[in-house]
């Protein structure tokens, strides 16, 4: 009897396995498959796109020149001084600082060159002459009453400094007008101020002409020859003689 029951059990298990296999296969056949076409992407050469300083992750200065090593040292210094998020930001900041430094050095060089030219030649770069470097006219303006204008005019004429001689003639004229109390002399005053102070119409007319000559020759910085100087000198001498100089 035991054998009969054992045989029946084996047949039952075999039947169950046989019934389950097709169900597993059916379940396997129901798995979904994605049969959509693939979108194949193509990339160009990415080396040009990612060649900036932001994409440099390794640095090597062992074989670099002294200037490169100096910039790297400066970049590291700024990186430790400020809170930069990357070495690229520190490098960009270093480049900006160096450019500002170059500009400052250039401006200083230009400044000292121009200053040296002015001090040595008494001229601006664009050719403006300054006879004041020969004789300190500013000192004479402040001390016209103590100045011997005949002597310094003769000296300027002897050196061929006709513009400077006309300048001295004009200051001499102001001195004479002030001593006669026809004007109130002040370094800050203009020709127009003095012209308005003169009450004599004759003197005012002659002063107006000599002021025109002075402005044209001195402030206009026109080179004059001996003949032109003699004409201007005659006008100043005539007015000075009429004032008793």
Secondary structure, 3 states (H helix, E strand, C coil): CHHHHHHHHHHHHHHHHHHHHHHHHHHHHCCCCCCCCCCCCCCCCCCCCCCCHHHCCCCCCCCCCHHHHHHHHHHHHHHHHCCCCCHHHHHHHHHHHHHHHHHHHHHHHHHHHHHHHHHHHCECCCCCECHHHCCCHHHHHHCHHHCCHHHHHHHHHHCCCHHHHHHHHHHHHHHHHHHCCCCCCCCCCCHHHHHHHCCCHHHHHHHHHHHHHHHHHHHCCCCCCHHHHHHHHHHHHHHHHHCCC
